[in-house]
Amino acid sequence: MTAQARYKMLATEREPYLLRGRRNSELTLPSLLPPEGTNAATNLYDPYQSVGSKGVNHLASKLMLALFPPNTPFFRLRLDEKVKAQAEQSGDPEALTDIET
């Protein structure tokens, strides 16, 4: 089964969630999940109030702080042993320092 056929087959299961998301997006951030058939030239609905968008942004920032605490690194880059060995063999004493910083 191709990806396109699978996508079309699951459209009925996906549609209620998209409809709910589009209705909510219309009241908060309309560009987040625009209506079907929109393009770059389409004017989106303007909710004329900022309560919904402020709430979405507040929840998004809370989620970001919970997932990625500010004082904790969330990834670390490490060198392969092969690259470290090449840097040490290059004869330049600062080669490894330049790579690690």
Backbone as JSON, one array per atom type, in Angstrom:
{
  "sequence": "MTAQARYKMLATEREPYLLRGRRNSELTLPSLLPPEGTNAATNLYDPYQSVGSKGVNHLASKLMLALFPPNTPFFRLRLDEKVKAQAEQSGDPEALTDIET",
  "N": [[0.85, -1.18, 0.0], [0.6, 2.18, -0.86], [1.9, 5.3, 0.41], [0.27, 7.46, -0.19], [-2.21, 6.23, -0.71], [-2.74, 5.15, 1.79], [-2.92, 7.5, 3.3], [-5.24, 8.68, 2.2], [-7.07, 6.7, 2.91], [-7.21, 6.91, 5.67], [-8.39, 9.36, 6.03], [-11.04, 9.84, 6.91], [-10.93, 9.2, 9.61], [-9.21, 11.13, 10.51], [-10.4, 13.58, 9.99], [-12.39, 14.65, 11.95], [-10.72, 15.58, 14.01], [-9.12, 17.44, 12.71], [-11.09, 19.29, 11.97], [-11.99, 20.19, 14.48], [-9.59, 21.3, 15.39], [-9.24, 23.33, 13.48], [-11.44, 24.97, 14.03], [-10.8, 25.81, 16.64], [-8.37, 27.05, 16.13], [-9.21, 29.19, 14.6], [-10.16, 30.95, 16.49], [-7.97, 31.52, 18.0], [-5.07, 31.39, 16.93], [-5.2, 31.92, 13.8], [-3.52, 31.35, 11.61], [-2.17, 29.1, 12.32], [-3.5, 26.63, 11.88], [-4.89, 26.73, 9.16], [-8.02, 27.12, 7.27], [-9.22, 24.55, 4.98], [-8.02, 24.59, 1.64], [-6.86, 27.09, 1.6], [-4.45, 29.56, 0.62], [-1.39, 31.44, 0.11], [-2.4, 33.92, -0.58], [-4.86, 34.14, 0.59], [-7.07, 35.77, 2.78], [-7.15, 35.47, 6.21], [-9.42, 34.81, 8.94], [-9.85, 37.35, 11.35], [-9.68, 37.41, 14.75], [-10.12, 39.66, 16.43], [-9.54, 39.96, 19.09], [-7.3, 39.22, 21.77], [-7.14, 37.28, 23.68], [-7.32, 34.49, 23.27], [-5.01, 33.92, 21.69], [-3.02, 34.79, 23.42], [-3.35, 32.96, 25.48], [-2.67, 30.55, 24.16], [0.03, 31.06, 23.52], [1.04, 31.35, 26.13], [0.63, 28.77, 27.21], [2.26, 27.33, 25.45], [4.79, 28.37, 26.07], [5.01, 27.52, 28.73], [5.05, 24.75, 28.34], [7.42, 24.5, 26.86], [9.29, 25.3, 28.82], [8.93, 23.24, 30.64], [9.74, 21.0, 29.17], [12.31, 21.67, 28.24], [14.33, 22.74, 30.39], [15.76, 25.88, 31.4], [18.39, 26.0, 32.51], [19.57, 23.6, 31.99], [21.38, 21.58, 29.83], [20.1, 20.26, 26.8], [21.13, 18.71, 24.86], [24.18, 17.21, 23.77], [27.17, 17.54, 22.08], [29.43, 15.21, 20.9], [32.7, 14.03, 20.13], [33.81, 11.59, 17.77], [35.93, 8.8, 18.47], [37.75, 8.39, 16.46], [37.99, 10.9, 15.21], [39.04, 12.36, 17.32], [41.49, 11.07, 17.6], [42.68, 11.71, 15.14], [42.93, 14.47, 15.44], [44.71, 14.62, 17.56], [46.94, 13.43, 16.4], [47.62, 15.27, 14.5], [49.53, 17.07, 15.27], [49.19, 19.65, 16.03], [48.85, 21.4, 18.95], [46.61, 22.79, 19.77], [44.51, 21.86, 18.3], [42.63, 19.93, 19.18], [41.45, 21.37, 21.23], [40.29, 23.47, 19.79], [38.36, 22.06, 18.37], [36.7, 20.99, 20.37], [35.61, 23.21, 21.61]],
  "CA": [[0.0, 0.0, 0.0], [1.41, 3.39, -0.95], [1.64, 6.3, 1.44], [-0.87, 8.27, -0.64], [-3.42, 5.43, -0.5], [-2.94, 5.07, 3.25], [-3.35, 8.83, 3.73], [-6.64, 8.82, 1.8], [-7.87, 5.74, 3.65], [-7.37, 7.38, 7.05], [-8.93, 10.72, 6.03], [-12.27, 9.93, 7.71], [-10.56, 9.19, 11.02], [-8.45, 12.34, 10.78], [-11.2, 14.77, 9.74], [-12.97, 15.31, 13.13], [-9.67, 16.26, 14.76], [-8.75, 18.62, 11.93], [-12.19, 20.24, 12.06], [-11.92, 20.78, 15.82], [-8.4, 22.14, 15.42], [-9.47, 24.53, 12.66], [-12.35, 25.86, 14.77], [-10.04, 26.41, 17.74], [-7.37, 27.93, 15.54], [-9.89, 30.4, 14.13], [-10.34, 31.86, 17.63], [-6.69, 31.78, 18.69], [-4.04, 31.73, 15.95], [-5.76, 31.4, 12.55], [-2.5, 30.87, 10.66], [-1.61, 27.84, 12.81], [-4.19, 25.55, 11.17], [-5.86, 27.47, 8.33], [-9.06, 26.31, 6.62], [-8.83, 23.83, 3.76], [-8.06, 25.34, 0.4], [-6.25, 28.42, 1.69], [-3.1, 29.72, 0.08], [-0.72, 32.63, 0.64], [-3.18, 35.12, -0.89], [-6.13, 34.09, 1.31], [-7.18, 36.53, 4.03], [-7.68, 34.65, 7.29], [-10.3, 35.46, 9.9], [-9.18, 38.08, 12.43], [-10.58, 37.28, 15.9], [-10.33, 40.96, 17.07], [-9.25, 39.89, 20.53], [-6.02, 38.53, 21.92], [-7.18, 36.36, 24.81], [-7.01, 33.13, 22.8], [-3.61, 33.8, 21.27], [-2.18, 34.91, 24.62], [-3.44, 31.68, 26.17], [-1.88, 29.56, 23.42], [1.45, 31.38, 23.72], [1.39, 31.07, 27.52], [0.74, 27.31, 27.35], [3.43, 26.89, 24.69], [6.01, 28.7, 26.82], [5.06, 26.62, 29.89], [5.46, 23.45, 27.84], [8.84, 24.58, 26.53], [10.06, 25.32, 30.06], [8.86, 21.91, 31.25], [10.51, 20.04, 28.37], [13.69, 22.12, 28.09], [14.65, 23.7, 31.45], [16.75, 26.83, 30.9], [19.75, 25.79, 33.01], [19.97, 22.22, 31.73], [21.58, 21.33, 28.4], [19.25, 19.18, 26.34], [21.9, 17.86, 23.96], [25.63, 17.35, 23.89], [27.91, 17.07, 20.92], [30.64, 14.47, 21.27], [33.54, 13.63, 19.01], [34.17, 10.18, 17.63], [37.31, 8.51, 18.84], [38.55, 8.52, 15.25], [38.26, 12.32, 15.02], [39.96, 12.76, 18.39], [42.82, 10.53, 17.28], [43.22, 12.51, 14.04], [43.31, 15.78, 15.98], [45.92, 14.43, 18.37], [48.05, 13.09, 15.51], [47.91, 16.37, 13.59], [50.7, 17.78, 15.75], [48.78, 20.97, 16.53], [48.38, 21.2, 20.33], [45.32, 23.44, 19.99], [43.51, 21.3, 17.39], [41.57, 19.3, 19.96], [40.76, 22.44, 21.95], [39.46, 24.18, 18.82], [37.23, 21.21, 18.01], [35.82, 20.78, 21.52], [34.96, 24.44, 22.07]],
  "C": [[0.9, 1.24, 0.0], [1.04, 4.36, 0.17], [0.42, 7.15, 1.08], [-2.19, 7.52, -0.41], [-3.75, 5.33, 0.98], [-3.47, 6.4, 3.79], [-4.83, 9.04, 3.4], [-7.55, 7.9, 2.6], [-8.16, 6.23, 5.07], [-7.97, 8.78, 7.14], [-10.17, 10.84, 6.91], [-11.97, 9.91, 9.2], [-9.88, 10.5, 11.43], [-9.33, 13.59, 10.76], [-11.81, 15.4, 10.99], [-11.93, 16.1, 13.93], [-9.21, 17.52, 14.03], [-9.83, 19.69, 12.01], [-12.18, 20.95, 13.41], [-10.72, 21.72, 15.93], [-8.58, 23.42, 14.63], [-10.42, 25.5, 13.36], [-11.63, 26.55, 15.92], [-9.0, 27.39, 17.22], [-7.99, 29.24, 15.06], [-10.03, 31.42, 15.25], [-9.03, 32.21, 18.32], [-5.64, 32.29, 17.71], [-4.47, 31.16, 14.6], [-4.72, 30.85, 11.58], [-1.9, 29.53, 11.09], [-2.21, 26.64, 12.08], [-5.28, 26.19, 10.31], [-6.91, 26.55, 7.71], [-8.54, 25.63, 5.36], [-8.95, 24.74, 2.55], [-7.46, 26.73, 0.47], [-4.87, 28.4, 1.05], [-2.51, 31.01, 0.63], [-1.53, 33.9, 0.42], [-4.5, 35.18, -0.12], [-6.06, 34.94, 2.58], [-7.82, 35.64, 5.08], [-8.54, 35.49, 8.22], [-9.48, 36.13, 10.99], [-10.09, 38.06, 13.64], [-10.85, 38.58, 16.66], [-10.24, 40.9, 18.59], [-8.0, 39.04, 20.68], [-6.01, 37.52, 23.05], [-6.78, 34.95, 24.38], [-5.56, 32.97, 22.43], [-2.67, 33.94, 22.46], [-2.19, 33.6, 25.41], [-2.61, 30.6, 25.49], [-0.39, 29.81, 23.63], [1.9, 31.1, 25.14], [1.56, 29.56, 27.73], [1.96, 26.77, 26.61], [4.71, 27.2, 25.44], [6.13, 27.83, 28.07], [5.54, 25.23, 29.47], [6.94, 23.43, 27.49], [9.71, 24.58, 27.78], [10.05, 23.96, 30.75], [9.73, 20.91, 30.5], [11.99, 20.38, 28.29], [14.0, 23.16, 29.16], [15.81, 24.6, 31.03], [18.19, 26.56, 31.35], [20.28, 24.39, 32.77], [20.19, 22.03, 30.23], [20.73, 20.14, 27.95], [19.91, 18.35, 25.25], [23.37, 18.14, 24.17], [26.27, 16.77, 22.64], [29.18, 16.4, 21.39], [31.39, 14.07, 20.01], [33.7, 12.12, 18.97], [35.61, 10.0, 18.06], [38.25, 8.69, 17.65], [38.94, 9.99, 15.02], [39.22, 12.83, 16.09], [41.38, 12.3, 18.08], [43.46, 11.33, 16.15], [43.68, 13.87, 14.54], [44.59, 15.68, 16.8], [47.13, 14.15, 17.5], [48.44, 14.24, 14.59], [49.14, 17.16, 14.01], [50.38, 19.16, 16.27], [48.22, 20.8, 17.93], [46.99, 21.82, 20.57], [44.21, 22.86, 19.11], [42.34, 20.7, 18.16], [40.77, 20.36, 20.73], [39.83, 23.2, 21.01], [38.22, 23.37, 18.46], [36.23, 21.12, 19.15], [35.11, 22.05, 21.98], [34.02, 25.01, 21.05]]
}
